[in-house]
Amino acid sequence: MSQQSPSTRPPDGEVRPSTVRALARLHPYARLAYPRLALGLVASLIAAVVALLIPLVLQLLVDGPLSSGDRSQVWPAFGVVLALGVVEALMIGTRRRMVLTPSTRVEATMRNSLYSKLQDLPVAFHDRWQSGQLLSRSVSDLSLIRRWLAFGLLLLIVNLVTIVVGFVVLFWYSWVLGLIFVVASLPVFVVSFAFEKRYSVVARRSQDQVGDLATSVEESVHGIRVLKAFGRGKHSLREFVKQAEDLRGTEIEKAKAISKLWLWLLLVPDVAFALCLLGGIGLAADGQLTVGQLFAFFATATVLRWPVESIGFLLSMTFDTRTAVDRYFEVMDTENAVTDPARPKTIAEPRGRLEFDAVHFRYQDSPAQYDDLVNGVDLVLEPGETMALVGLTGSGKTTLLSLVSRLYDVTGGRVLVDGVDVRDLTREELRRHIGMAFEDATLFSTSVRENVMLGRPDLVDDPAEADRVMREALDIAQADFVERLPDGVDTRVGEEGLSLSGGQRQRLALARAIAARPAVLVLDDPLSALDVDTEARVEAGLRRVLASTTSLIVAHRPSTVTLADRVALLENGRVTAVGRHSDLLAANEHYRYVISSLDDDTNTREEVLA
């Protein structure tokens, strides 16, 4: 199973911003929610103040009616306490109603922004990042941020205010007992702030391990056929259990850190109560404090106990959220190297001329001593021409195709479409003119119709024309099997189209590229999973399309080469020969070797070698 890419973890020794500064980065997303969050905060503060007023009423009750025996005053006091309790409950309910909706909107906005960013980032980014890490950020991390905004942040502010106001009230009842209570409570705050440093590290490790585990589950589900075919289910389970145990160990470490904090949070208030009780009895005996004041003091201290004890889990929730924010912005802060130009050009009348001008490419993390993967390619495809690209494995064929639609950007030279550098076009404009079909055909969990028409958003409002284009593309790709599916072209193909065979997926992917009606069609061995008869029928249909479309085809079969007007031989990242198949076969020894190595029937191999 994969391990997390180092790029997703903060470098050792990196100076992290403070928790407040990190959480302040939520401002652009949360600002529209501020009014309702503020109302929720006000409601919570009112509820806290009301809770602190109840001990005052109890003091008046004890020192008044109860001490004098005037029972007629008990019921009014009871009514006041009941009314205060009802107001407190209403304010708590109001706080919940105020904050839940805006917090979910903040979560939705952040998730939409993250998804948009992931769609915008280049393929190089997705090569480095595990899907499980991205999934955990878009689900669990954002869910944690939502809960903190709706619950943790408000309660942290309200409880801190309640503690401060409560301490003032305690001093008002008795400065001696108030001082004892404050001094006895100081260890809670010292331990709470010391808790941050250790807990933040463990929380980050835990959330990263959740991402690793999600990646393992995803890989196992997608690769279930391979695991079953090779009988490696138990091996996969052992690897998963190991990762799950690592996560469990980290969660236990988190729990131990929280439990130590809770030890202080529970012990210190009890000690403070005991000390205040001893001092309060002495003060009451000396007449410095009335029984009602002593009762009210402990009633107020009881009200404060929850806010003091809540500091622990609110701090741990805050630090978890800070880690979630860091992880979220690791993606959002990623610089996109493949961007639209400031002053884009357009192609008014696309003809389909494709040119590679001294093109170089190397991956960003390639060692300096390695040659460029694409190393100075010069190649021109005239409008309507079909060119096959052949070469041994690793010669750079697929990489060269990826440069046409800017899945990657060249590191040297230029790729031009109709004389315009592809980097001078917006990506949307460029990809309207380029159609692609890959050897590893990926379909989406939608209907056949939606998969095939993915590249034709312009026909959304013209269902009749859309249906005609789709049927034509399916016919050319020999994908008539869709009519035998349960719901025909409206059948959902399942996750990644795995309910279909490899050849069926390839034919639908080819139909998708054809339906886009591009000026330039780029095909990366799109017929590799087809049998000979089906391939022949697809090639016959393709000839009609390729007659008017500029096409660059990576060929892994000699039969695919016959579709081309010319063939380009790629060797170690360079185009070393260009010409007709028969001419190259007669004159170029390396070309004969490459053709003989392609995946086709043995008769072709024997003919070439002869």
N, C-alpha and C positions, 0 to 999 in steps of 0.2 A: 504494500500500500504506500501511497505517496506520503511524503512528509512535507510540512509547510515550507513554502519558499521563504528564504531569508529576507526577501524584499518586503514581506508582510510584517516583520518584527522590527521594533525600534532598535537602532544600533546601540551597542553597549557604550555607556558613558554619555549618551545623548542627554542634553539638558532639556528637561520637559518643562513646559510652561506651568504656572501654578494652576491649581484646580479651578479657581475662580476665573482665570483667563481662558482656560480650556473650555469651561462651560459657557462662557460669554460668547463663544462662537456660534451658539444656537440662536443668537439674537435675530439674524436675518430670517430664520424660519419661524420663530416664535412671536415676532413683533405683532402680527395680526391677532394673535391670541391674547395679547396683554390685557385688553379691556376686561374680558371675562375672567382671566386669571386674577386680575386685580380685584374684581368683585368677589371672587372666591376667597381671596386673601382677606378682604374686609369682613366677609361673613365669618371666617375662621377666627379672626381677631375679636369680633363681637362675641362669638361663642366662648372664647378664652376669658374675656373680661367678665362675662356673665358667670362663668364658673368660679371666678375669683370673688364675685359679689356674694355668692351663697354663704361662705363662711362669715361674712360681715352680718348677714341676717341672722345666722345661727348665734353669733355673739350677742346680738341684741335680744334674741329669744332667751338665751341662758341667763344673761345679766338682768333681764326684765321680768317677763311673765313667770319663768320657771323659778327664779329666786324669790319673787314676791308672792307666788302662788296664785296669781291672777290668770285663771284659765281662759278668760275671755279674749286674751291677746294671743293665745296659742294658734287659733284658727286663722287669723289674719297673717301671722308669720308663716304658717303652713301654706297658705295661698300664695304668698310672695315667693317662697322657695319653689312651689310647683310651677308658678308662672315663669320664673327664671329657668327652670329645667326645660320647660316647653320651648322657650326662646332659644336656649342653647341647642336643643335638638333640631329646631327649624333652621338655625344658622348652619349647623353641620350638614343638613340635607341640602340647603342652598349652595353651600360650598361644593358639594359633589355635583350638583346639576350644572354649576357654572364652569367647572374645570374639565369635565369628562369630554365634552364635545370638542372644544378647541384643542385639547391635547391630542385627540385622534386626528384632527386636521393637520396638526404639526407633523405627526408621524407620517401621514399620507403624503404631505408635501415633501418631506425629506426622502421618503422612499421613491417617489416619482423622480426627484432630482438625482438620486443615486442611480436609478435605472437609466435615466437619460444620459448620465455621465458614462455609464458602462457601455451604452450603445455608441457613444461618441469616441471613446478611447480606442486607440488602434489595436490591431491584432497582437502586436508585440506585448502590450500590457496583459492581454488574456493568456499569452504564452507563459507568462511568469507567475500569474496568480491562480491559485486553486479555486475551483468553483465553490467548494464548501466554505472557504473563507469569505467569499463574496456573499454567499447565501446567509451565513450567520450574521454578517453585518446588516443585510437588508431585512432580516426578520427579528432575531433575538436582540441585537443591539438597539435597533430602533424601537422595539417594544419596551425595552428597559428605559430608554430616554422618555417615551410617552408616560410611563408610570411615574417616573421621577418628576416630570413637569406637573402631572395631575395630583400627585400625592406627596412625593418626597420633598420637593422644593417648598411647597406651601407649608407643610407641617414643620419643616426645619425652621423656616422664618417665624411661624406662629409660635412654635415651642420655645425658640430662643427669646422672643418678645415676652412670652408668658413667664419664662424663668426670670427675666430681668424685672418685670412688673411684680411678679410674685415675691421676689427678694425684697423689693421696696415695701410691699405690704407687710412682710414679716418684720422688717425693721420698724415699721410703723406700730405694729403690735408690741414689739419688745426688741430694742436694739441689741440687747445682750443675747437673746435667743437667736435673733437674725444673724448676728455675727458668728455664733457657734455653728449655725446651719450652713452658712456660706463657706466658712473655713473647712468644715468637715466635707463639703461637696467639691472643693477645689481639685482633689485627686481625679475626679471624674473627667474634668475638662483637660487636665494634663495628660491622662491616659488616652483620651479620645483623640487629641491632636497627634500624639506619638503613634497612634494606631494607623494613621494615614500612610506613612512611608512604607511600612511592611505590607499592608493590605493592598495597596495600589499595585505592587509588583505581582502579588499572587493573583489578584483579580485579572490583570492583563494576561497572565499565563493561562488562566482558566478559560477566558474567552477565546484565546487563540487555539487552545486545545479543542474547544467546542467546534471551531471551524475545521480543524484537522479531522475530527470525528465525522462531521457532516460530509467532508470530501470522501472519506473511506466508504461511508454508506452509499453515496452517489456512485462511486466507481464500482462497488460491488453489485449494485442494482443494474447499472448499464452493462457490466461485464458478466452478468449471471450466466449467460450461455457458455462463455469461455470457462468460467470457474466450474460449471457442471461438466462440461465436456472433458476437462482435464482432471476432474475429481479433486479440485483444490479448494472445495468449500470449507473443509476443516482448517486448512492452512490460513485461508482468509479470515476465518473466525478467530484463530489464535492471534493474528495480527490486530484484529479489531478489539479483542479482549485486552490486549496489551495497551492499546491506546485508551480504551475505556478505563482501565485501571490507573493509567497515568492521570487521566482527568479526575477520577475518583480520589486519588491521592491529593491532587491540588485542591479539590473541593473540601477534603478533610482538613487540609492546611488552612483554608479559608475559615472553616467552621471553628478550628482551634483558636485562630486569631480573634474571631468574633466572640467566642466563649470567654476568652480572657478579658475582653472588654466588658462583657456582660457581668463577669464576676465583680468588677469594680462598680458597675452601674447598679447592681442589686445590693452589694455589701455596703457601699458608702451611704446611701440614703437611710439604711437601717441603723448604721452607726450614728448618723446625724440625728435621727429620731430619738435614739436612746439618750444621747448627750443632751438634746433639747428637753427631753422628758425630765431628766434629772435636774437640769437647771430650772425648768419651768415650775416644777413642784416646789423648789426652794423659793423662787420669786413669788409664787402664789401664797406660800406660807408666810412670807415676810410682808405680804400685802402690797407688793410692788406690781402685781399682776392680778387681775380678776379672773375668776373661773371662766367667765365668758370669753375673755381675751385669750386665755390659754387654750380653750376649746377651739376658738377661731384660728389661732396660730397653727394648731395641728391639722385642722381642716384645710387651711391654705397649703400647708406643707404636703398634705395628701394630694391636693390638686396638682402640686408641682412635681409629684413623684413620677407621674407618667411622662411629662415633658423631659425630665432629667433622664429617665430610663430610655426614652425613645431616641436620645442623641446617638446611641450606639448603632442601631440598625439604620437610622437616617443617614449617619455618616458613611456606613458601609454601602448603602444604596447610592449615595452621592459619589463615592469613589468608584463604584462599579459603573455609574453613568459617565463619569469623567473618562474612564477607559473606553466605554462604548463610543463616546464623542471622538476620542483620539483615533479609534479604528475607523470610524465613519469618514473622518476628514483625511485619513491616509489615502483613501480612494479619491475623494473629492479634490484633494490638493495635487493629485498626479497631473503632471504637465503632459498635454497632448501634443506630440510632435507632428502629427498629421492633421493639419488644420486648413481651413479655407483661407484663401488669400484676402488681403485687405481690399484690393481692387480686382475682383474676379473678371475673367473674360468669359465669353460664351461662344458656342459653335452654332451659328444661325442655321446652316444647311449641312448637317453631318454627312460626310461621304464615306468615312470609315478608313481613312489612310492612317496606318499605325507605324510609328518609327521609334526604334531604340537607338539613341545617339550616345555612343561611348558610355553605356550604362554600367555602373558599379553598384554592388550592394554587399553589405556585411552586417551581421546581427550586432546589436549594441554591445553585448557582452562577449563577443568573439575575441580570443587572445590576439594580441598585436602581431604575433609571428605568423598567423594564419593568413593565407591569401583570401581575397574577397570571394564570396560565394558566387556572385555574378561579377565577372572581371573584364569589363570593357567590351560589352556586347554592342555591335552595330548591326542593325537589321531593319529592313523596310518592307512593309506589307502594303501593296497598292489596294485601292478600293475594290472590294469584291473578290480579292484574292484569298485563297485558302492555303495556309502554310502549316505543315506538320513540324513539330519540334521533337527531335529524337536525341537520345543520349543515354549513357549508362546511369544507373542509380547514383544519385548524389552529384550529378553534373550541374544541377541548378535549374532544371526545367520548371518545376512547380513554383519556385521562388520568382523566376522571371515572369511567369504569368501573374503572380500576386502584385507585381509592380504596376501592371496596367491600370488596375482600378484603385491603386493606392491603399491596398491592404497593408502594404509597407511602402515607405518612401525610399527612393533611390538615395544612395550615399554619394553618388557621383554620376555625372552625365544627365541625360534627360529622356523621358518617355513622352512622345508627342502624339496627339490624336488630331488629325486634320491640321497639322502644323502648330498646334497649341500645346504647350507644356502642360501635362496633366495637373501640375501643382498650381497652375494659373486658373484652373477651373474650380468651382465649388465642388465638394464631394458629391452633392446631390446631382449637379449638372453632369459631372463626369460619369456617374454610375447610371444615368439615364441612357448614355450612349454605349455602355459596356454591359454585356451579359456574360455570366459565368456559370459553369457547371463543373463540379468537383468530382473526383473519383470516389471520395467518401461522401456519398450523397446524404445530406441532412435534411430531414423534413420536420415540420412542426406539428404539434398536437392539435391540428385543425382538420378541416375537410380537404379532400383532394382538390376541390375547386379553389379554395383559399391558398393552398400551397402552390398550385400552378400559376395563379394570377397574382402572386406576391409582388412581382415587378411591374404591375400595371394598375397603379392607383388611379390613373386617369380614366379608367373605364368603370369606376365604382358606380357612377350615375348613368351608365349605359349598359344595362344587363344583357341586352340582346347582342350587342357587339362583343361584350366580354365573353359571352357563351360561345360565340362564333370563333373568337381568337383561341379560347381554351380548347375547343374541339379540334381545331386545326393543329394546335401544338401537340395535343395528345395523339393525333393521327400520325404526325411526322415522327414522334418518338415511339410509335408502335405500342402505346399504352392503352390499348383497347381493353385490357384486363379490368380497368376501373368499372366498366359496365357490369361486370360480374360481382362487384362488391355489394354488400347488403343494401346500401343506399346510393349506389352509383357514385357520381362525382361528389355527392354530399356526404359520403362516408368519412368519418374521422379516422385518421390513419394511426392514431395512438402516439405515445411519446417517441419522438425521433423517427417515427415511421417504422418502428421495429416489428409491427404486425405484418409488414410486407417483406418480400424477399429482397435480397440485395439488388437483383436485376430490376425488380419493379421500382425500387427506390431510385435507382439510376435513371430509369426512363422518365419518372415524374420530375426529377431534377433537371433532366435535359429538356423536358416540355416546359418547365418553368423558365429556363434560359431562352428558349425559342419564343415563348409567348411575350417576352419583354420587347421583342422586335428591336434589338440593339443594332447600332451601326457596326460594332465590333463584337464578335462572339469569341469568348475565350473558354476553351474546353480542356479540362485536365483529365485525359483518359476517361471519358464519360461512358465508354462501352465495355469496360473491363469485366463487368459481372454478367454480361450477356452471352448466351450460347451463340454458335456460329450462324444458325438460321435467323434468329432474331436480330443479330448484329447486321446481317446482310439487309434485312428489311429496313432497319433504322438508318443504315447508310444510304439506302435508296431515297428515303425521305429527306435525309440531311442534305443530299445533293441539291434538292430543290431550294432549300434555305440558303445553302452556302453559295449558290450561284449569284446571289445579290448581296451577300453579307461578307465583310472582311472577317476571316476566322483564323485564329491561332490555336492549334490543337496539339496537346502533348500526346504522343502516340506510344503505346506500349505493345501494339500489335502491328504486324506488317499490313494487315487488312485495313487498319485505320489510316496508314500512310497513303494508301491508294486514293483516299478522299482528297488529298492535297494537290494543289497546282505545283507547289514547290516544297522542298524539305530543307530545314535548317538543322545542321548537326552541332550539338552542344557538347563541348569537351572541356572539363575542368573550369566551368564558368565562362567559357569563350565559345563564340560561334566560329567553327573552323572550316565549315563548308556549307554552301547554299546552292541548291539546284534541283533538277527534276530527279525523282526517285531512280529512274533507270540510269541516268547519267552518273549519279553518285554511286550507285551500285557497281557500275563498271569501272569507275576511276578512283574510288576512295576505299582503301583497305579498312580503316577504322569504321567507316559507315557499314561496310559489309559485316564486320564483327558485331556492331551494335544491332543491326537488323537480325542477325542470326541469334542474338541473345534475347530478342523480344519474345514475349509470351504468346506463342501461336502454335499451330499444329506442327507435327514433326516433319510433314512433307515440305512445308515452306522452309524450314531450317535446312533440310537436306538440299533443297534446290539452291539456296543461297550459297551454302558451302561448296556446292559443286561448281 
